[in-house]
Each structure stands twice: as C-alpha cells, then as structure tokens.
C-alpha cells in the first residue's frame, strides 16, 4: 500500500468519530404557559344566554421532545405537548365554563439550528405538522349536558428559541410555539370566474395556542 493511500485511509478513520459525535439524539423537557384562542360560534342560546365564541381557556402547559440530528444543523423531532384547560363559551352576558379540557399535541417537526454543533449558544427554528386532541373531562354546566366526545383535528406548529449548553451533553432552552388547529369551515359566499365557472368559498376557522416555555435538553 502506497504512503499516499495510507494517509487517506488514516484521515477517513480519524474523521469518523468527529462526524459520529455530531449526529446525536436530543431529548428535552419544558414547561410554560399557553394563551389559547377559540372560534366564533352561532349556536343556539345556552342556559338562556347567547354566546358568540367558544374557546379553550389559557393555562399551564408542558412539552416533551425527542429528535435525531441529520447533520450539524438539521434535526428531525417528535413533540408531545399538553395543556390543562377548560372549554368556555363567551358572549355579551359573560363567560360560562362548559367542560374541563386537556389539549394534547402530537407533532413531527423539522428543526434548524444556527451555530456549530458544539457551540454554547444555538438559536433554533422549527416547523411541523401533526394533530391536536381535545380530551374533554367533567361537565361544568349546571344540570349537565352529558359527556362531550373527544375530538382530534389536523394542526401545524411553528416556533423557535435559543438553547444554551454549559456542558457538551446538557443544556437549557427557552422558546415560543404557535399551534393553529383546524376546527371547521363556514360558507363565505360564491366566487365566479369567466373561464372556470363558480364555486362556493369557505371561511376556515382555527383554534390557536401561543406558548412560551423553558426547560432542559439532553444530548446523547
């Protein structure tokens, strides 16, 4: 074997541990607060009052994520998030709690990190798709209306933040996350085109969660 080939092979062997060290699994736990918004509603009067919106109540939340790095900057991640809440109807007469409610988010995210893999401070941005599960609990209305069936709806989430690594495998993170969840579509008239004809236009309504959180992150 020539000296040149030997040097090339040696260089490849020395590079393998460096590349492998950058492709790590990362797990994080975080807690925070979610400000939630609901949808407008044209339901019949409830308990003798008219309500024009129905929404989850803002409340405490937490997240768990596990992800794997594709390279130094890009990561594929699964996120589970949970928010404790209540379903509340709002209108001119005030607010009326309807039911206890837990919001569960199941998301597959793509995460992009700035900076070197071993940097002490790394800003990040993420986006992904998944589902939000509305798990209803105890009925809170006087007299009761019976159990409300759980619902699971398509949702996306978008956000970012900063990770701080005081040690190579341990860090803390702060971030924000926006989760719009599709709820329903309302008719919004008819739109006509001289070439393609006419079709009905709909107004899609989404329930939004705006979360701020902080926690720890561990790399393996």
C-alpha positions as CSV (number, residue, x, y, z in Angstrom):
1,X,0.0,0.0,0.0
2,X,1.4,3.4,-1.0
3,X,2.1,6.1,1.6
4,X,-0.5,8.4,0.0
5,X,-3.3,5.8,0.2
6,X,-2.4,5.0,3.8
7,X,-2.6,8.7,4.7
8,X,-6.1,9.0,3.0
9,X,-7.4,5.9,4.9
10,X,-6.0,7.3,8.2
11,X,-7.7,10.6,7.6
12,X,-11.0,8.9,6.9
13,X,-10.7,6.8,10.1
14,X,-9.9,9.9,12.2
15,X,-12.9,11.8,10.7
16,X,-15.4,9.1,11.6
17,X,-15.5,9.8,15.4
18,X,-15.9,13.5,14.7
19,X,-18.8,13.0,12.3
20,X,-20.5,10.5,14.6
21,X,-20.1,12.8,17.6
22,X,-22.2,15.4,15.7
23,X,-25.1,13.1,14.9
24,X,-26.7,12.8,18.3
25,X,-30.1,12.2,19.8
26,X,-31.5,15.0,21.8
27,X,-34.3,14.9,24.4
28,X,-35.9,17.8,26.1
29,X,-38.5,18.6,28.8
30,X,-40.1,22.0,29.1
31,X,-43.0,23.8,30.9
32,X,-44.7,27.1,30.3
33,X,-47.9,28.9,29.7
34,X,-50.3,28.7,26.6
35,X,-52.5,31.5,25.7
36,X,-55.4,30.0,23.7
37,X,-58.0,31.3,21.3
38,X,-61.1,29.6,20.1
39,X,-63.6,30.1,17.2
40,X,-66.7,32.1,16.6
41,X,-70.0,30.3,17.1
42,X,-73.6,30.7,16.0
43,X,-75.0,28.0,18.3
44,X,-78.5,28.3,19.9
45,X,-78.7,30.1,23.2
46,X,-77.2,28.2,26.1
47,X,-78.8,28.5,29.6
48,X,-80.9,31.3,28.2
49,X,-77.9,33.3,27.0
50,X,-76.5,34.0,23.5
51,X,-72.8,33.2,23.0
52,X,-70.7,34.3,20.0
53,X,-67.5,32.3,20.6
54,X,-66.2,29.1,22.2
55,X,-62.6,28.7,23.3
56,X,-60.2,26.7,25.4
57,X,-59.1,28.7,28.5
58,X,-55.4,29.7,28.7
59,X,-53.4,27.6,31.1
60,X,-50.2,25.8,32.1
61,X,-48.5,23.5,29.5
62,X,-45.6,21.2,29.1
63,X,-43.7,19.6,26.3
64,X,-41.5,16.5,25.7
65,X,-39.4,16.2,22.5
66,X,-37.0,13.6,21.1
67,X,-35.1,14.2,18.0
68,X,-32.1,13.0,15.9
69,X,-29.7,15.2,14.0
70,X,-29.3,14.6,10.3
71,X,-26.2,16.8,10.2
72,X,-24.7,19.7,12.2
73,X,-27.7,22.0,11.8
74,X,-30.8,19.9,10.9
75,X,-32.8,17.7,13.2
76,X,-36.0,15.6,12.9
77,X,-38.1,15.8,16.0
78,X,-41.2,14.3,17.6
79,X,-43.0,16.6,20.0
80,X,-45.7,15.8,22.6
81,X,-47.4,18.8,24.2
82,X,-50.1,19.0,26.8
83,X,-52.2,22.0,28.1
84,X,-54.6,21.9,31.0
85,X,-57.7,24.0,30.2
86,X,-61.4,24.4,30.3
87,X,-63.9,24.9,27.4
88,X,-65.6,28.2,27.9
89,X,-68.4,30.0,26.0
90,X,-68.2,33.8,25.7
91,X,-70.8,36.3,24.8
92,X,-72.5,39.6,25.8
93,X,-73.7,38.0,29.0
94,X,-70.2,36.9,30.1
95,X,-68.4,33.7,30.2
96,X,-69.7,30.2,31.0
97,X,-67.4,27.2,31.7
98,X,-68.7,24.2,29.8
99,X,-66.3,21.4,30.4
100,X,-62.8,20.5,31.7
101,X,-60.5,20.1,28.8
102,X,-57.0,18.8,28.0
103,X,-55.3,19.7,24.8
104,X,-52.7,17.1,23.5
105,X,-50.4,18.0,20.6
106,X,-48.6,15.3,18.6
107,X,-46.2,16.8,16.1
108,X,-43.5,15.8,13.7
109,X,-41.1,18.7,13.4
110,X,-38.1,19.8,11.3
111,X,-35.7,21.8,13.4
112,X,-32.9,24.0,12.1
113,X,-30.1,25.2,14.4
114,X,-27.6,28.0,13.8
115,X,-24.0,27.9,15.0
116,X,-21.6,25.0,15.4
117,X,-22.7,21.7,16.9
118,X,-20.5,22.2,20.0
119,X,-21.4,26.0,20.4
120,X,-22.5,27.1,23.9
121,X,-25.4,29.1,22.4
122,X,-27.6,27.9,19.5
123,X,-30.7,29.7,18.2
124,X,-33.2,27.4,16.5
125,X,-36.3,27.5,14.4
126,X,-38.8,24.7,13.8
127,X,-42.0,23.9,11.9
128,X,-44.1,20.7,11.6
129,X,-47.4,19.0,11.1
130,X,-49.5,16.7,13.3
131,X,-52.7,16.6,15.3
132,X,-54.3,18.2,18.3
133,X,-56.5,16.0,20.5
134,X,-59.3,17.7,22.6
135,X,-59.9,15.4,25.6
136,X,-63.0,16.6,27.5
137,X,-63.4,15.9,31.2
138,X,-66.0,16.7,33.8
139,X,-69.1,18.6,32.7
140,X,-69.2,22.1,34.4
141,X,-72.7,23.3,33.4
142,X,-75.5,23.5,36.0
143,X,-77.6,20.4,35.4
144,X,-75.1,19.0,33.0
145,X,-75.2,18.3,29.3
146,X,-73.6,14.9,29.4
147,X,-70.1,13.9,28.3
148,X,-68.6,15.6,25.2
149,X,-66.9,13.3,22.8
150,X,-63.2,13.7,22.3
151,X,-62.0,15.3,19.0
152,X,-58.7,15.0,17.1
153,X,-58.0,17.6,14.4
154,X,-55.2,18.4,12.0
155,X,-52.8,21.0,13.2
156,X,-49.4,22.5,12.5
157,X,-46.9,24.2,14.8
158,X,-44.2,26.8,14.3
159,X,-41.7,28.4,16.7
160,X,-38.2,28.9,17.8
161,X,-35.9,29.9,20.6
162,X,-32.4,29.5,22.0
163,X,-30.6,26.6,23.5
164,X,-27.7,27.2,26.0
165,X,-25.2,24.4,26.6
166,X,-23.0,24.9,29.7
167,X,-21.8,21.3,29.1
168,X,-21.5,19.3,25.9
169,X,-24.4,17.0,26.6
170,X,-26.6,19.2,28.8
171,X,-28.4,22.5,28.2
172,X,-31.3,24.7,28.9
173,X,-33.8,26.0,26.3
174,X,-36.3,28.8,26.1
175,X,-38.7,29.2,23.2
176,X,-42.1,30.1,21.8
177,X,-44.6,27.9,19.9
178,X,-47.7,28.7,17.8
179,X,-50.1,25.9,17.1
180,X,-53.1,26.6,14.8
181,X,-55.6,23.7,14.8
182,X,-58.2,23.4,12.1
183,X,-61.8,23.3,13.5
184,X,-64.3,23.9,10.8
185,X,-65.2,25.7,7.6
186,X,-68.1,28.1,7.3
187,X,-69.7,29.1,3.9
188,X,-68.5,32.6,2.8
189,X,-70.4,33.2,-0.4
190,X,-69.8,32.2,-4.1
191,X,-66.8,33.2,-6.2
192,X,-67.2,33.3,-10.0
193,X,-64.6,33.3,-12.8
194,X,-65.5,33.9,-16.5
195,X,-63.3,30.9,-17.6
196,X,-63.6,28.4,-14.7
197,X,-67.2,29.0,-13.6
198,X,-68.5,29.5,-10.0
199,X,-67.8,27.7,-6.8
200,X,-68.5,28.2,-3.1
201,X,-66.0,30.0,-0.9
202,X,-65.4,28.9,2.7
203,X,-64.0,30.6,5.7
204,X,-61.7,28.2,7.6
205,X,-61.6,28.6,11.4
206,X,-58.7,27.6,13.5
207,X,-58.2,27.4,17.3
208,X,-54.8,28.9,18.2
209,X,-52.3,28.2,21.1
210,X,-49.5,30.6,21.7
211,X,-47.0,29.1,24.1
212,X,-43.9,30.4,25.9
213,X,-41.8,27.8,27.7
214,X,-38.4,26.9,29.2
215,X,-36.8,23.7,30.2
216,X,-33.8,21.3,29.9
217,X,-32.3,19.5,26.9
218,X,-30.0,16.5,27.0
219,X,-27.9,15.1,24.1
220,X,-26.7,11.5,23.8
